[in-house]
Amino acid sequence: MNRKQFLVTSSLASLALATKAFPNNISAKQKLNIGLIGCGARGQSHLDELCKRSDVNILALADPDQKWALPECQKILERFQKPKAKIFGNGNEDYLNLLAEKDIDAVIISTPWEWHIPQGIAALEAGKKVGMEVSGAINIQECWDIVKAVEKTGTPLMFLENVCYRRDVMAAMNMAKTGLFGELLHLQGGYQHDLRAVKLNDGKSPYGKGVEFGDRGFSESKWRTLHSVNRNGELYPTHGLGPIAMMTDINRGNRLISLSSIATKARGLHKYIADQAGLDHPNAKVKFKLGDVVTTIITCENGETMMLSHDTSSPRPYSLNFRVQGTNGLWMDDLNQLHIEGQTKPHQWESADTWFEKYDHPLWKKYAQAAAESGHGGMDFFVLNAFVECCKNNEDFPLDVYDLATWSVITPLSEQSFAEGGSRKEIPDFTQGRYKIRKNTFNDRMEY
């Protein structure tokens, strides 16, 4: 099995809310009634995955885009021979009417980043279990706000970080937890993904040669590009941070202490516009704030260091830049190689393929066939399966609100750090000391 085949074919601690009963308890024998808030590209991907299940009803869809997003979702339901969903498309606030629907047990939020926390809080207050798509936070306060909402309502939230379920990542986690790398010292992750075409409309704009965004953009270019115009920092931290946080027991016996961020100059998006449409195009005059390469260094209470890399404006192959290094050896994702002292040749790399087969995670061994045709190399099956099954069985989510807050707060802190010349910023403990007694059972979980 080579790496491509491995990737493609391929509970956790309580929220310390024992005194609060989760609302909308659902018998494991019943179907889960879900509403989708956000029906763009990611929402449609979730819908496609959910429609494959026989234990889910999609009752409602909320999105202000009635010309593309909502009709596309109805087409997906029709393709899977599912009943049409009730539509809530009357402006940005119509999702509140979806939340008022009493038959809905849970919602999945896949909206532009700035809407995640307000919509999540509203859903929690309405008693709906929440699956929230990933992003960096807009500010530090909203991270505290979502934590307090879960603690106040007793309604659980799952952070839908699918990369925690990537097959090689779970194998590497298995290696780490069995001690193959020794004591962990340094870990890396990142989001290195050429999104120039996505940010600048993917050539679909009727106004130009694929260099439009904002009101004249399509899909993500309507909103995501504006973050690159107005912000500079680690804007999308959780794909890289989530897996290495789970490997190092963050929020479960260990915690993130501080960070420092630096960034290069911003050149990639301007060059793309100039190359595609010429220097005379109005968008060639836009001053993008986001540095092409952002680097963030993080320290942990137990002595590990981490490095995150963000690069969405450069011509490059996709990479999450994982590195897991311990006292016995290391794995490097981009090389697809590892070195283990005493088990591989001295001073030489060895292909990780055979090691991945040996340490393939039990979840992948059990569900690989079910995940074979799911999005992102099967990761989407696992993250949604965990969400649905935990909702149905009233079990704690494997990735919870404390993970959401801790991983997402990296963004505003990195913005502050860069603005202050790379200054050290302390990372809040959103568990307020409970991380000391919470247990990490992610790697031990054999279901969901």
N, C-alpha and C positions, 0 to 999 in steps of 0.2 A: 504494500500500500504506500504510494508516494504521498507527498504533502498535500497536493491538490485533492487527491481522492480522500485523504484524511479529513480535510476541511469541508469538502463539499458533500460527500456521501455520509460522508460520515453518518419551628424548625430550628430554623435558626433561632437565635436568642429572642426571648420575649420582648415586647415593647415596654415591659414593666408597668403594664396597665391592668394588672390582675383584678383590680376592684371594679373595672368597667366591662360590661358585656358588649360585645360587638353588636350593632344593630343589624337588622335585615338578615338574621341568620337563615341560611338556606340549607335545606336537607340535601345530603349528598345524592339522594335519589332524584332530585329535581334538576331541571335545566336552569342555567344561569341566564338571567335577562340583562343584557348589556346595552348601554347607549354609548355612541361614539361622539366625542366632542373634538372636532377637527377632522375634516374629511379630505385633506390634501393628499400628497403622495404617500406620506407615512401612514395616515389614517386609512387610506385605501389598502396599503400593504397589510395592516392589521386586520382589516375587514376580510380580505382574501384568506388570510390564515384562519380566522375564526369561523368562516363559512365552511371549512373542511370538517368542523366538529359537529357531532350530533347532540352535544349537551349544552349548546348555546343558542339563545334567541337574540337576534339583533333587533331591538324594538324601535330605536330612535337614532337619528343623525342630526347633529348640529354643526352648521358652518354657514358663514355669511355669503359664501360663493355658490349661488344658485345656477350659474351658467356652466360650470365645469365640475367642481368638487362633488356636490350633492348628486347630480345626474350620474357621474361615474360610479359612485357608491351604489346607487340603485341598479346600475347595470351589473355590478358584481353580484349583488343579491339575486338578480334574475338569472345570471349565468349559473349560479349554484342552486337554482330552483328554490330560493328562500322567499318568504313573504316580503313585500315592500315594507320599508321602515317608515315610521312617522318622521316628518321633516320639520326641523327648526332652523329656518334660514332667514329669518327676518331681522337682519342686522347682527352686530357683534354681541349683543346681550341676550339673544334668544336662547342661548344654552341654559339660561336660568329657568326657562319654561320646560326644557327637557328634564332638568333636575327635579322639577315639581311632579313629574310622572311617578306615581306610587309603585307601579309594577317594575320599575327598573331597579335592579339590585346593585349594579356596579357600572362605572364609566371608565372609558379609556380616553385620556387626554393627549392629543397629538397636534396641538395648535402651535402657532409661533411662540417663541420662547417667553416673551413678555406676558403672555396670557396664562402660563402654566400655573403659577402659584395662586392668583386670584380665582381661577376656575377650580383648582384643586381644593382650596378652602371652602368655596361655595358647595362643592360636591360633598365634602366631609360633613359640613353643617346640615346638608340635606339627607345625611345618613347613607350615602352611596359609597361603597368601597371603590377605591381609586387605583387605577393603573396609570402612572404618569410617565410620559416620554421624557427622554433625557435632554438636558441642556445645562449650560452654566447659568448661575443665578444672575438676575439683574442687579441686585444689591444684597447686602448682608442681612438686612432686616427681614426680607421675605423668607430667608431660610429659617429664621426663628419663628416667623409667623406660621409656616406650614407645620413645623414641629409642634407648636402650641396648639394648633387646630386638631392634630391627631390626638394629642394628650387630653385635650378638653372634651372632644366628642367621643373618644374611644373607638372611632371608626378607622380601620387600617388603610394604609397606602403602600403600594408597591412601586418602587422605582424600576422602570423597565429598561435596565441596562443589559442589552442582549449580549454584549461582548464577554460578560462574565461566563457565558455559556458557549463560547467558541471552543471548538473541539480541541485544538492544540493548547489553548489557554487552560482548559480544564485538566488536560493531561499534565501540563507543567505545574498546575496547582497540586495535582496528585503527587507529582515528583517532590515538590517542595514539602508537602505535609508528611510524606514518608521519610523525609530527611536526606533525600538524594543529593541536594545541593549543600547540605550542612546547615549551619546557622545563616539565615539570610542577612545580607549586608546592604545591598544596593539593588534597586529595581527601577526600570524605566518603562514608560508607555507614552503614547501620544496620539495625536490625530493629524496625520500627514496625508492629505487627500486633495488632489487637484480639483477644486470646486469652481474654477473660473467660469466655466460654461454654465454651471448651475446658478452661480451668483449673478451672472450677466445674461440670464434668460435662455440659455441653451439654444440660441438661434430661432426661437419660436415667436419673437416679438414681431408684430406687424409694422413696427416703427423703424427698425434698423436691422443691423447684421448681428443680432444676438448680443448686444451690449447694453440692454435696457434693464432697469430695476426700479423698485418703488412702484408707483402707480402705473407705470408703463411696462412692468415686468410680468412674468408668468410664474405661478407656483412659488417656490422658495425665493426667487429673485424679487418678489414683491416685498419681502420683509427681511430676509437673512442678510442681504447685502448692506442694508442700512447699519447693521452692527459693525461691519467693516469700515463704514464711513465714519462712524461716531465713536468707536471704542478701540482701545488697544490693550490687549491682555490675553490670557489663556481662555478663549471664548468657549471652548468645547472640551472640557477636561475629562469627562467621565468614561469615555471609551478606553482611554489609556489608564486612568487612575483606578477605576472600579475593580478590574481583575487583580491588580497588584495590591490594592487595599485589602481585598479578601485574603490574599496569600499571606499578608502580614498582620492579620487579625485586627484591622482598624475598626474601632467602635466595639471591639470584643476582646478586651485585654490589652489593647494598644491604641494609640491615637496619633493623629497628625498634630504637630506642634507649631510649625512655622513654615513660611515660604518666602522666596525672593524671586522676582521675575525680571527678565530683560527681553528686549525685542530688537530686531533689525529695522532698518528703514522700510517703508512701504513703497514697493515698485511694481509688483506682479499684476495687480488689477488694472493699473493705469496702462502698463505695456500691452496687456491683452486688448483693452479698448482701442488703443492706438493701432495695433496690428490688425484688428478686425474691421474697424470703421474709420480710422484715420484721426489725426490730431484735431481736425475741425469739428468732430462730433462733440456735442455739448458735454457728454459724460467724460470726455478726455480732460475736462477742466476740473473734475471732482478731485478733491484732496482726500484720499483714503487714510484713515488714522491707524488702522490695524497693521502692525509690522508683519512682513512676510513670514518670518520665523520667530516665534515666541518660545522662550525657554524658561521653565520654572523649576526651581530646586526646592524640595520639601524635606523637612526633618521629622522624624517620628520619635515618640517617647521611648521606645525600646531600642533606639540607636540606629535604626536603618535610615538611609537616605533614598530619595526618589527624584527622578527627573522626568518632567513632562515636556513634550514638544508639540507645538501647534503650527501647522503650515497648510493653508488652504488656498494659497495664491500663487504657487509655483508650479511649473511643469515637472511632474514627478509621478512615479508609480505610487499606488496606494500602500500605506504602511502604518501600522500602529506602534512600531518601534519597540516592541517588548524586549526587555532584558531582565532576567532573574539571576542574581549573582549571590552566591553564598561562600562559606569557608571551604566547601568541597568542590565547587565548580559553578558553571553557569550555562544558561540557555540564551541564545540571541535569535529573535524572531526573523529579522531580515536575512540573516545568514542561513536560517533553518538548520542550525548546528548547535551542538553543545560540547562541553568538555567537563568530564568528571574525573577528579584525581583518583588514580588507581584503577579506573575502569575504562578509560580511553587512553590513547597513546600520549605520552608526555608532550606538552607544548603543541598539541595538534587538535584541530576540530574533528568532530565526527557528525555525520548526518543525524538529525533528530528523528528521522522517520521511524526507525526500528524502536527507538525509545518511546515514541508516542504510541505505537502499537502496544508495547508492554504495559505502559501506564495509562492506557485509554480509560477515561473515567467511566464508572459503572452506569451513570445516566446515559452516556452515549452508547454504551454497549446495549443497553435496554431499548433505547428509543431511536436508534440511528435510522431504521427503516421508516419510521413515522416522520422523521425530520428531513428525509432525503430530498424532498421537493420544496422545502420551506425556504423563506427568504434569508439572505445573508448566510448562506452555507449551512442552514439548519438552525442557526441561533434563534431565529424568531419563533420557531416551534417551541423551544425550551422555555423562553421567557414568558410566552403567552400561556403555555401549558401550566407553568407554575402559578401564574396569576389566576387562571380559571379554577384549577384544582384547589388552591388554597381558599379561594372565595367559596366554592361549593362545600368544602369540608371545614370551614371556619378555623383554618390553621394560620399561624403566623407566616407572613411573607418572607421569603429568603433575602430579599433586598428591601429595606424598610425606609421609613422617613428620616431616620438618623443618617443613613447612607446618602439619601438624597441631599440633605442639608450639608453634610461634610464634604461630599465630592463637588457639589455645585457652588459652594462658597469660594472655591478656588478662583472662580472668575472675577468677582468684584475685588477680592484681595489682591489678585495679580495686577488688576488695573491700578489699584492704589500703589502697589509696590513699584510698578514701572514709572508711574507719575512722580514718584519720589526717588528716582534714580536707582531702582533695584533694592529699596530698603526692605528690611525683614519685617514681615507682618505675622502676628500671632493668629493661629487658626482656632476658632471657638470649639469648645467641647459641647456639642449639642445634646449629648446624653447627660450632661451635668453630673458626671462622676459614675454613671451607671455602666460605662464601658468596662470598668474594673471587674464587674461580676457577670457581664454578658458573655456567653460562650459562642465560639465560632464552630458551627456544625455544617457549614456550606459544603465542604468537601465530603462529609460523611453521609450526605443526604442521598438516598437511593430512589426516591420518588420525586416527581415534579421537577 
